Amino acid sequence: MFRHFRSDIQAVFENDPAARSRFEVVFTYSGLHAIWAHRIAHPLYRRGWFTIARMISQVSRFMTGIEIHPGAQIGERLFIDHGMGVVIGETCEIGDDVVIYQGVTLGGTGKEKGKRHPTIGNNVVIGSGAKVLGSFQVGDFSSIGSNAVVLREVPSNCTVVGNPGRVVKRNGERVGDRLDHTQLPDPVIEMFRTMQKEIDDLKTELNQLREPVAGGEIRK
């Protein structure tokens, strides 16, 4: 367990340029505290001490704003940056060297039993506010853009953005239209733009029907 603690501290220095000292990291990083609480609660959960494990996770949630179910499986060097609002479900599996930003949900889509949360591969980055929902896999070295809603499997070495999430880059090559995960499309605005275009088209057709024709008559 203490080996995990040391690697978790190292992960902070590797991913956060603001980290200045081990003392600061150990005593002020809520993401690190939540991970450590989980590393204590998870073995208890696996031994069947469910209530004690859940109590530890709930205390951690209260103190850090990060909710990690004690049944979740977490690999080496997970880094949760500014983790307020992060939720990780019971059957979620997270690989090594994963980075998760604030507001991320790794959850399910219903009340089904068994495996119902995602499996996150190694070296995955999940942006702020992203939702990964369902029992599927996010491949190694993939990136989930901020506020993306991912509902299906993501291959390795992919970049996913949007709602619903779609692959825009794979193995370094663009797939479809290029999108910037910091400037995601607003579906409401896009809907209004489509409606406005249809209204303009209808106005044009009505004006054409009302135009005078030869002999002074007006089309009806």
BELKAWO-V576812 format. One record per pair of residues at least 24 apart in sequence whose C-alpha atoms are under 7 Angstrom apart, sorted by the first residue. I is the first residue (numbers start at 1). J is the second residue. If there is no record, write none. Layout:
I,J / I,J
This chain:
4,76 / 7,77 / 8,77 / 8,78 / 11,77 / 11,78 / 11,79 / 12,79 / 30,64 / 31,80 / 31,81 / 31,82 / 31,83 / 34,60 / 34,64 / 34,66 / 38,68 / 38,70 / 41,70 / 42,70 / 42,71 / 45,70 / 45,71 / 89,117 / 91,115 / 91,116 / 91,117 / 92,117 / 92,118 / 92,119 / 93,118 / 93,119 / 93,120 / 94,119 / 94,120 / 94,121 / 95,120 / 95,121 / 95,122 / 96,122 / 96,123 / 97,122 / 97,123 / 98,122 / 98,123 / 98,124 / 98,125 / 99,124 / 99,125 / 99,126 / 100,125 / 100,126 / 100,127 / 101,126 / 101,127 / 101,128 / 102,128 / 102,129 / 103,128 / 103,129 / 103,130 / 104,128 / 104,129 / 104,130 / 104,131 / 105,130 / 105,131 / 105,132 / 106,131 / 106,132 / 106,133 / 107,132 / 107,133 / 107,134 / 108,133 / 108,134 / 109,133 / 109,134 / 145,181 / 146,181 / 146,182
